[in-house]
Each structure stands twice: as C-alpha cells, then as structure tokens.
Amino acid sequence: MFNSFSFNNPQYLWLLLSIPLLILWYIFFNKKRKTPVTYSQIEAFGSSKSWRIKLRNLPDLLRLLIIILLILAIARPQSYWSYSESDKEGIDIILAMDISSSMLAEDFKPNRLEAAKAVAKDFVEKRTDDNIGIVAFSGESYTQCPPTLDHSVVKELLSKLNTGQINDGTAIGDGLATAINRIKDSKTKSKVVILLTDGMNNLGSIDPLMAAEIAKKFNIRVYTIGVGNNSLAPFPYETPFGRQYQYVEVRIDEKLLTEMAHETGGKYFRSTNKASLKTIFSDIDKMEKSVVDTQVFQQKTELGLFIILIILVLFVVEELLRKTLFNTKP
C-alpha cells in the first residue's frame, strides 16, 4: 500500500517563475507610491509602530499566496492511493542425479559428482518458494528427498549423495520415472525435473523415451544435462600401491537426452566443466519462474477543488482586511 502525488497538467507550473517578478514589481511600486512628509518634530507621534503598520503588507501577501495557489490549481494536483495483493505460487522441482561410479571422473574438480552437488546447492538456495526434491539413480533409482520447502534438508541430503549406494550402471529411464512419480499428482501450475547424467542408458526396466512421454502427459518439463568433457576423462581406482588413474572415454547419449527434453518442452544442455554447469543451472533458474498473481487497486483524488475553496476563503479575508483594518483613505 502506498500514496503518491502528481500533477495532471505540470506544464502550468512554469507560471510559478513569475512570482519573483511580481515580488520585485510590488517592492518597486510600493516605493514609488510612498510620499515623503517632513515634520519638524516627531516626538508627538511616538517611537513605536502600531500593529496595523507592522501588518500593513498582509493583504498583499495574501494576494500573492492566492496567485500561487491558483497556478497550482490549474496544474490539477492529484493524489493516488494504491494497494496491491500478490499471490506467489512456487514450482515443484525434482533434481534427478546420476550417482554411478563414472561420476567420480575428475575432468570436473574435485570430480563430477561433487561439482554437480555444489552447483545444485547454489540452485536450491535461489529457489526460495519452490518445493524441491532429490532422486538418485545409477543401476536403479530411489528418492533421496521428497519435495519440500525446507531447503536446509534438501542441501543436507544432497551432501550425502555418493556412489556405491545402489547397484552400479545408468538407468536413466528409471531415474526419470521415479522423479515423475514424486510430483505427478502435485497441484502446482509448473512441474520440472532436472536430470543430470554422464553416461548412456544401459540398465533399468523403463525406456527413457517412454518415461519422457509419461512426463509430458503430466505436464512435467524435463531439462537434461550431460556432464563430461569432450575427450578422455581421468578416472581414479584403488590399487595395492595407492590410487591410480586411467583415462576413459566420455560417452554421453546426447541424442537420447535431447529427445527426452524436446518431448516434454524442456531443453538439453551439455556441461564440460564446473563453470558451464553453473551457467546451465542459472539459465534454468531464469526460465523457470514462480507464478505471481498480482492485483492492484488504485484510487485517484483531485485536489484542485480543495485548493479553489482555500483561494475563495483567502480572497474574502483579503477584501475584508483591505476595506476595514487596512483601509486607506485618499
């Protein structure tokens, strides 16, 4: 709720620049109309001035004030009273995270999984009005966190994601199906799945494209993200002599991920480092905005009439003063 003030015809306010000229003219004219009178002695008149003499310029000041108010009235001052009501509805978002062993590849620092978790946490912090949940998948899938507004819980459970918690592999269709099941019955106007993977679908009981068709039926948009550089990636493995590395080929089924996103009205992104992954999540954040329903009520009041009434009162007072207390006889 707020109040504002403006003039409907502000161009007439330029007339106020004439006020200083009127004051100068009054001073000059007042000096000319005074006639000097010489007295041999002034003791008989007394040394103090009466209140009439001190206030003799009051009618002229009232006339000047009337002119100023008249200019303001012509400019049509208006007061606005506004009140707005906002109803914000968040979005249901599921982060479907690949936790297969290949996510330990270190083409991202410290590795793909840790980089994805860090960027996802930043994304969660920005989505203050959204229900956010987590689904993890590799050879199978499970719900790590159901959709909730308690984002501290979401970030904590994101931190606990790790490889080796379920059978290894990449079941993209199962991961998406589990995510769909978590938000398909939601009453919110917008439902989104952000699916992040670094591999090709090689396990699972549900075909990824079939899962995408199901998402479309429930009006769920799917954004897919392929994680991995464009060449070989260093993959760590433990030996009796400590940790060793072997370089493995980065294999992402971009055609499949693109078709899944396109089927649901989403978009496919490719991330080759942590910086580009941040940019991708930032782009999704901009595309998926909470629904805000705002109603604005406004009432306008014309102040000109009130000013005219003041002018009439001042004019009557001025005339009464000139014809009574400050009447001057020739």
Secondary structure as GFF3:
##gff-version 3
##sequence-region A 1 330
A	DSSP	beta_strand	2	7	.	.	.	ID=ss1
A	DSSP	three_ten_helix	10	17	.	.	.	ID=ss2
A	DSSP	alpha_helix	18	33	.	.	.	ID=ss3
A	DSSP	three_ten_helix	43	45	.	.	.	ID=ss4
A	DSSP	alpha_helix	51	54	.	.	.	ID=ss5
A	DSSP	alpha_helix	58	74	.	.	.	ID=ss6
A	DSSP	beta_strand	77	89	.	.	.	ID=ss7
A	DSSP	beta_strand	92	98	.	.	.	ID=ss8
A	DSSP	three_ten_helix	101	104	.	.	.	ID=ss9
A	DSSP	alpha_helix	112	126	.	.	.	ID=ss10
A	DSSP	beta_strand	131	137	.	.	.	ID=ss11
A	DSSP	beta_strand	141	148	.	.	.	ID=ss12
A	DSSP	alpha_helix	151	159	.	.	.	ID=ss13
A	DSSP	alpha_helix	172	183	.	.	.	ID=ss14
A	DSSP	beta_strand	191	197	.	.	.	ID=ss15
A	DSSP	alpha_helix	208	217	.	.	.	ID=ss16
A	DSSP	beta_strand	220	227	.	.	.	ID=ss17
A	DSSP	beta_strand	232	239	.	.	.	ID=ss18
A	DSSP	beta_strand	242	249	.	.	.	ID=ss19
A	DSSP	alpha_helix	254	264	.	.	.	ID=ss20
A	DSSP	beta_strand	268	271	.	.	.	ID=ss21
A	DSSP	alpha_helix	274	287	.	.	.	ID=ss22
A	DSSP	beta_strand	291	302	.	.	.	ID=ss23
A	DSSP	alpha_helix	304	323	.	.	.	ID=ss24
###
